[in-house]
Amino acid sequence: MKAQAILFLSSVLTVFSSPVWAGDAEDQRIINAAKPASVAVALKVAKDTPVQLTGTIVAQVKHEHYQLKDQTGVINVEIDDDLASAAQLKNGTKVRVIGEVDTHRYKAKDIDVVKVDILK
C-alpha cells in the first residue's frame, strides 16, 4: 500500500513539474537562437523569431509592458516581473532584451521577453 502511494505521488509530481522544465528549455532555446537586431528589423520578421534588442526604456505602458527605443524605432516589450521590476525599468534605463516576436490581430507586434540585462 505504501509503495502504491509513493508511486502515485511521484507520478503526480512529475506531471505537474514537467511544464516548468519545458518553459526553461524553451527560454534557453530562444536565448541561444537570438541574434542582435534593430527595432526596425524586429517589426518586419515573422512571429516567434528570436531577437536580441538593445535600447532604452522610454515608457511603461501598463504592468509588465514597456516601450523600448533604439536608433531605428520604438517597439513594445513584455517583461515579466520575475525578470526585472518596474523600479529597475524606469524611463531612460538602457537594456538588452532577448525574446520572441509576437504578433496580434488588433495591435502592433511586440517582444515577449525571456531575458533582460540592465546596461550601464
PyMOL commands that place a pseudoatom at each C-alpha (Angstrom):
pseudoatom trace, name=CA, resn=MET, resi=1, chain=A, elem=C, hetatm=0, pos=[0.000, 0.000, 0.000]
pseudoatom trace, name=CA, resn=LYS, resi=2, chain=A, elem=C, hetatm=0, pos=[2.830, 2.399, 0.861]
pseudoatom trace, name=CA, resn=ALA, resi=3, chain=A, elem=C, hetatm=0, pos=[4.566, 1.607, -2.412]
pseudoatom trace, name=CA, resn=GLN, resi=4, chain=A, elem=C, hetatm=0, pos=[1.404, 2.444, -4.369]
pseudoatom trace, name=CA, resn=ALA, resi=5, chain=A, elem=C, hetatm=0, pos=[1.023, 5.748, -2.522]
pseudoatom trace, name=CA, resn=ILE, resi=6, chain=A, elem=C, hetatm=0, pos=[4.648, 6.678, -3.198]
pseudoatom trace, name=CA, resn=LEU, resi=7, chain=A, elem=C, hetatm=0, pos=[4.308, 5.733, -6.860]
pseudoatom trace, name=CA, resn=PHE, resi=8, chain=A, elem=C, hetatm=0, pos=[1.117, 7.785, -7.163]
pseudoatom trace, name=CA, resn=LEU, resi=9, chain=A, elem=C, hetatm=0, pos=[2.667, 10.853, -5.513]
pseudoatom trace, name=CA, resn=SER, resi=10, chain=A, elem=C, hetatm=0, pos=[5.786, 10.692, -7.652]
pseudoatom trace, name=CA, resn=SER, resi=11, chain=A, elem=C, hetatm=0, pos=[3.627, 10.420, -10.789]
pseudoatom trace, name=CA, resn=VAL, resi=12, chain=A, elem=C, hetatm=0, pos=[1.583, 13.464, -9.776]
pseudoatom trace, name=CA, resn=LEU, resi=13, chain=A, elem=C, hetatm=0, pos=[4.719, 15.488, -9.029]
pseudoatom trace, name=CA, resn=THR, resi=14, chain=A, elem=C, hetatm=0, pos=[6.238, 14.538, -12.368]
pseudoatom trace, name=CA, resn=VAL, resi=15, chain=A, elem=C, hetatm=0, pos=[3.127, 15.573, -14.288]
pseudoatom trace, name=CA, resn=PHE, resi=16, chain=A, elem=C, hetatm=0, pos=[2.827, 18.946, -12.556]
pseudoatom trace, name=CA, resn=SER, resi=17, chain=A, elem=C, hetatm=0, pos=[6.517, 19.833, -12.741]
pseudoatom trace, name=CA, resn=SER, resi=18, chain=A, elem=C, hetatm=0, pos=[7.016, 18.967, -16.434]
pseudoatom trace, name=CA, resn=PRO, resi=19, chain=A, elem=C, hetatm=0, pos=[5.639, 22.283, -17.770]
pseudoatom trace, name=CA, resn=VAL, resi=20, chain=A, elem=C, hetatm=0, pos=[8.164, 24.151, -15.619]
pseudoatom trace, name=CA, resn=TRP, resi=21, chain=A, elem=C, hetatm=0, pos=[11.036, 22.234, -17.206]
pseudoatom trace, name=CA, resn=ALA, resi=22, chain=A, elem=C, hetatm=0, pos=[9.616, 22.778, -20.690]
pseudoatom trace, name=CA, resn=GLY, resi=23, chain=A, elem=C, hetatm=0, pos=[9.417, 26.538, -20.124]
pseudoatom trace, name=CA, resn=ASP, resi=24, chain=A, elem=C, hetatm=0, pos=[13.033, 26.722, -19.012]
pseudoatom trace, name=CA, resn=ALA, resi=25, chain=A, elem=C, hetatm=0, pos=[14.159, 24.705, -22.035]
pseudoatom trace, name=CA, resn=GLU, resi=26, chain=A, elem=C, hetatm=0, pos=[12.116, 26.925, -24.366]
pseudoatom trace, name=CA, resn=ASP, resi=27, chain=A, elem=C, hetatm=0, pos=[13.598, 30.088, -22.834]
pseudoatom trace, name=CA, resn=GLN, resi=28, chain=A, elem=C, hetatm=0, pos=[17.091, 28.668, -23.287]
pseudoatom trace, name=CA, resn=ARG, resi=29, chain=A, elem=C, hetatm=0, pos=[16.320, 27.821, -26.918]
pseudoatom trace, name=CA, resn=ILE, resi=30, chain=A, elem=C, hetatm=0, pos=[15.244, 31.415, -27.531]
pseudoatom trace, name=CA, resn=ILE, resi=31, chain=A, elem=C, hetatm=0, pos=[18.336, 32.806, -25.792]
pseudoatom trace, name=CA, resn=ASN, resi=32, chain=A, elem=C, hetatm=0, pos=[20.650, 30.565, -27.838]
pseudoatom trace, name=CA, resn=ALA, resi=33, chain=A, elem=C, hetatm=0, pos=[18.931, 31.373, -31.155]
pseudoatom trace, name=CA, resn=ALA, resi=34, chain=A, elem=C, hetatm=0, pos=[18.524, 35.141, -30.698]
pseudoatom trace, name=CA, resn=LYS, resi=35, chain=A, elem=C, hetatm=0, pos=[20.591, 37.342, -32.996]
pseudoatom trace, name=CA, resn=PRO, resi=36, chain=A, elem=C, hetatm=0, pos=[21.231, 41.056, -32.411]
pseudoatom trace, name=CA, resn=ALA, resi=37, chain=A, elem=C, hetatm=0, pos=[18.672, 43.105, -34.332]
pseudoatom trace, name=CA, resn=SER, resi=38, chain=A, elem=C, hetatm=0, pos=[17.258, 46.596, -34.523]
pseudoatom trace, name=CA, resn=VAL, resi=39, chain=A, elem=C, hetatm=0, pos=[13.689, 47.546, -33.700]
pseudoatom trace, name=CA, resn=ALA, resi=40, chain=A, elem=C, hetatm=0, pos=[13.079, 48.155, -37.416]
pseudoatom trace, name=CA, resn=VAL, resi=41, chain=A, elem=C, hetatm=0, pos=[14.153, 44.591, -38.214]
pseudoatom trace, name=CA, resn=ALA, resi=42, chain=A, elem=C, hetatm=0, pos=[12.112, 43.124, -35.325]
pseudoatom trace, name=CA, resn=LEU, resi=43, chain=A, elem=C, hetatm=0, pos=[8.999, 44.810, -36.699]
pseudoatom trace, name=CA, resn=LYS, resi=44, chain=A, elem=C, hetatm=0, pos=[9.499, 43.068, -40.068]
pseudoatom trace, name=CA, resn=VAL, resi=45, chain=A, elem=C, hetatm=0, pos=[10.378, 39.481, -39.085]
pseudoatom trace, name=CA, resn=ALA, resi=46, chain=A, elem=C, hetatm=0, pos=[7.939, 36.605, -38.633]
pseudoatom trace, name=CA, resn=LYS, resi=47, chain=A, elem=C, hetatm=0, pos=[6.101, 35.649, -35.459]
pseudoatom trace, name=CA, resn=ASP, resi=48, chain=A, elem=C, hetatm=0, pos=[8.175, 33.624, -32.966]
pseudoatom trace, name=CA, resn=THR, resi=49, chain=A, elem=C, hetatm=0, pos=[11.505, 34.842, -34.392]
pseudoatom trace, name=CA, resn=PRO, resi=50, chain=A, elem=C, hetatm=0, pos=[14.068, 35.059, -31.554]
pseudoatom trace, name=CA, resn=VAL, resi=51, chain=A, elem=C, hetatm=0, pos=[15.680, 38.517, -31.359]
pseudoatom trace, name=CA, resn=GLN, resi=52, chain=A, elem=C, hetatm=0, pos=[18.111, 40.434, -29.181]
pseudoatom trace, name=CA, resn=LEU, resi=53, chain=A, elem=C, hetatm=0, pos=[17.423, 44.169, -28.934]
pseudoatom trace, name=CA, resn=THR, resi=54, chain=A, elem=C, hetatm=0, pos=[19.484, 46.852, -27.217]
pseudoatom trace, name=CA, resn=GLY, resi=55, chain=A, elem=C, hetatm=0, pos=[17.902, 50.192, -26.443]
pseudoatom trace, name=CA, resn=THR, resi=56, chain=A, elem=C, hetatm=0, pos=[16.379, 52.484, -23.862]
pseudoatom trace, name=CA, resn=ILE, resi=57, chain=A, elem=C, hetatm=0, pos=[13.128, 52.120, -21.943]
pseudoatom trace, name=CA, resn=VAL, resi=58, chain=A, elem=C, hetatm=0, pos=[11.086, 55.216, -22.834]
pseudoatom trace, name=CA, resn=ALA, resi=59, chain=A, elem=C, hetatm=0, pos=[7.733, 54.427, -21.181]
pseudoatom trace, name=CA, resn=GLN, resi=60, chain=A, elem=C, hetatm=0, pos=[5.837, 51.928, -19.085]
pseudoatom trace, name=CA, resn=VAL, resi=61, chain=A, elem=C, hetatm=0, pos=[2.600, 51.319, -20.978]
pseudoatom trace, name=CA, resn=LYS, resi=62, chain=A, elem=C, hetatm=0, pos=[0.982, 49.137, -18.306]
pseudoatom trace, name=CA, resn=HIS, resi=63, chain=A, elem=C, hetatm=0, pos=[2.001, 46.454, -15.828]
pseudoatom trace, name=CA, resn=GLU, resi=64, chain=A, elem=C, hetatm=0, pos=[4.839, 44.391, -17.389]
pseudoatom trace, name=CA, resn=HIS, resi=65, chain=A, elem=C, hetatm=0, pos=[4.557, 46.299, -20.704]
pseudoatom trace, name=CA, resn=TYR, resi=66, chain=A, elem=C, hetatm=0, pos=[7.168, 48.868, -21.748]
pseudoatom trace, name=CA, resn=GLN, resi=67, chain=A, elem=C, hetatm=0, pos=[8.313, 50.733, -24.839]
pseudoatom trace, name=CA, resn=LEU, resi=68, chain=A, elem=C, hetatm=0, pos=[11.894, 50.136, -25.967]
pseudoatom trace, name=CA, resn=LYS, resi=69, chain=A, elem=C, hetatm=0, pos=[13.554, 52.617, -28.305]
pseudoatom trace, name=CA, resn=ASP, resi=70, chain=A, elem=C, hetatm=0, pos=[16.697, 52.313, -30.393]
pseudoatom trace, name=CA, resn=GLN, resi=71, chain=A, elem=C, hetatm=0, pos=[18.003, 54.462, -33.242]
pseudoatom trace, name=CA, resn=THR, resi=72, chain=A, elem=C, hetatm=0, pos=[15.592, 52.783, -35.705]
pseudoatom trace, name=CA, resn=GLY, resi=73, chain=A, elem=C, hetatm=0, pos=[12.276, 52.971, -33.858]
pseudoatom trace, name=CA, resn=VAL, resi=74, chain=A, elem=C, hetatm=0, pos=[10.126, 52.007, -30.886]
pseudoatom trace, name=CA, resn=ILE, resi=75, chain=A, elem=C, hetatm=0, pos=[8.581, 48.629, -30.027]
pseudoatom trace, name=CA, resn=ASN, resi=76, chain=A, elem=C, hetatm=0, pos=[6.527, 47.337, -27.118]
pseudoatom trace, name=CA, resn=VAL, resi=77, chain=A, elem=C, hetatm=0, pos=[8.163, 44.706, -24.945]
pseudoatom trace, name=CA, resn=GLU, resi=78, chain=A, elem=C, hetatm=0, pos=[6.525, 42.476, -22.344]
pseudoatom trace, name=CA, resn=ILE, resi=79, chain=A, elem=C, hetatm=0, pos=[8.881, 41.943, -19.404]
pseudoatom trace, name=CA, resn=ASP, resi=80, chain=A, elem=C, hetatm=0, pos=[7.616, 39.754, -16.570]
pseudoatom trace, name=CA, resn=ASP, resi=81, chain=A, elem=C, hetatm=0, pos=[8.238, 40.984, -13.025]
pseudoatom trace, name=CA, resn=ASP, resi=82, chain=A, elem=C, hetatm=0, pos=[10.388, 37.935, -12.281]
pseudoatom trace, name=CA, resn=LEU, resi=83, chain=A, elem=C, hetatm=0, pos=[12.874, 39.168, -14.924]
pseudoatom trace, name=CA, resn=ALA, resi=84, chain=A, elem=C, hetatm=0, pos=[13.023, 42.834, -13.840]
pseudoatom trace, name=CA, resn=SER, resi=85, chain=A, elem=C, hetatm=0, pos=[10.859, 45.070, -11.682]
pseudoatom trace, name=CA, resn=ALA, resi=86, chain=A, elem=C, hetatm=0, pos=[9.211, 48.314, -12.731]
pseudoatom trace, name=CA, resn=ALA, resi=87, chain=A, elem=C, hetatm=0, pos=[11.654, 50.130, -10.417]
pseudoatom trace, name=CA, resn=GLN, resi=88, chain=A, elem=C, hetatm=0, pos=[14.562, 48.716, -12.443]
pseudoatom trace, name=CA, resn=LEU, resi=89, chain=A, elem=C, hetatm=0, pos=[12.934, 49.646, -15.764]
pseudoatom trace, name=CA, resn=LYS, resi=90, chain=A, elem=C, hetatm=0, pos=[12.435, 53.380, -15.328]
pseudoatom trace, name=CA, resn=ASN, resi=91, chain=A, elem=C, hetatm=0, pos=[12.392, 55.732, -18.299]
pseudoatom trace, name=CA, resn=GLY, resi=92, chain=A, elem=C, hetatm=0, pos=[15.932, 56.189, -19.602]
pseudoatom trace, name=CA, resn=THR, resi=93, chain=A, elem=C, hetatm=0, pos=[17.174, 52.757, -18.469]
pseudoatom trace, name=CA, resn=LYS, resi=94, chain=A, elem=C, hetatm=0, pos=[19.423, 51.116, -21.070]
pseudoatom trace, name=CA, resn=VAL, resi=95, chain=A, elem=C, hetatm=0, pos=[18.660, 47.427, -21.535]
pseudoatom trace, name=CA, resn=ARG, resi=96, chain=A, elem=C, hetatm=0, pos=[19.397, 44.417, -23.685]
pseudoatom trace, name=CA, resn=VAL, resi=97, chain=A, elem=C, hetatm=0, pos=[16.386, 42.146, -24.085]
pseudoatom trace, name=CA, resn=ILE, resi=98, chain=A, elem=C, hetatm=0, pos=[16.115, 38.709, -25.625]
pseudoatom trace, name=CA, resn=GLY, resi=99, chain=A, elem=C, hetatm=0, pos=[12.759, 37.322, -26.630]
pseudoatom trace, name=CA, resn=GLU, resi=100, chain=A, elem=C, hetatm=0, pos=[10.417, 36.290, -29.399]
pseudoatom trace, name=CA, resn=VAL, resi=101, chain=A, elem=C, hetatm=0, pos=[8.485, 38.492, -31.771]
pseudoatom trace, name=CA, resn=ASP, resi=102, chain=A, elem=C, hetatm=0, pos=[4.781, 38.197, -31.048]
pseudoatom trace, name=CA, resn=THR, resi=103, chain=A, elem=C, hetatm=0, pos=[2.003, 39.219, -33.424]
pseudoatom trace, name=CA, resn=HIS, resi=104, chain=A, elem=C, hetatm=0, pos=[-1.581, 40.089, -32.593]
pseudoatom trace, name=CA, resn=ARG, resi=105, chain=A, elem=C, hetatm=0, pos=[-4.718, 40.528, -34.616]
pseudoatom trace, name=CA, resn=TYR, resi=106, chain=A, elem=C, hetatm=0, pos=[-5.581, 44.057, -33.470]
pseudoatom trace, name=CA, resn=LYS, resi=107, chain=A, elem=C, hetatm=0, pos=[-2.363, 45.557, -32.142]
pseudoatom trace, name=CA, resn=ALA, resi=108, chain=A, elem=C, hetatm=0, pos=[1.235, 46.030, -33.219]
pseudoatom trace, name=CA, resn=LYS, resi=109, chain=A, elem=C, hetatm=0, pos=[3.965, 43.404, -32.961]
pseudoatom trace, name=CA, resn=ASP, resi=110, chain=A, elem=C, hetatm=0, pos=[5.769, 43.222, -29.656]
pseudoatom trace, name=CA, resn=ILE, resi=111, chain=A, elem=C, hetatm=0, pos=[8.512, 41.208, -27.988]
pseudoatom trace, name=CA, resn=ASP, resi=112, chain=A, elem=C, hetatm=0, pos=[7.781, 38.547, -25.371]
pseudoatom trace, name=CA, resn=VAL, resi=113, chain=A, elem=C, hetatm=0, pos=[10.978, 38.881, -23.335]
pseudoatom trace, name=CA, resn=VAL, resi=114, chain=A, elem=C, hetatm=0, pos=[12.695, 35.880, -21.690]
pseudoatom trace, name=CA, resn=LYS, resi=115, chain=A, elem=C, hetatm=0, pos=[15.928, 37.619, -20.580]
pseudoatom trace, name=CA, resn=VAL, resi=116, chain=A, elem=C, hetatm=0, pos=[16.804, 41.196, -19.593]
pseudoatom trace, name=CA, resn=ASP, resi=117, chain=A, elem=C, hetatm=0, pos=[20.228, 42.726, -18.980]
pseudoatom trace, name=CA, resn=ILE, resi=118, chain=A, elem=C, hetatm=0, pos=[20.305, 46.202, -17.473]
pseudoatom trace, name=CA, resn=LEU, resi=119, chain=A, elem=C, hetatm=0, pos=[23.217, 48.077, -19.026]
pseudoatom trace, name=CA, resn=LYS, resi=120, chain=A, elem=C, hetatm=0, pos=[25.299, 50.881, -17.542]
for i in range(1, 120): cmd.bond("trace and resi %d" % i, "trace and resi %d" % (i + 1))
show_as sticks, trace
zoom trace
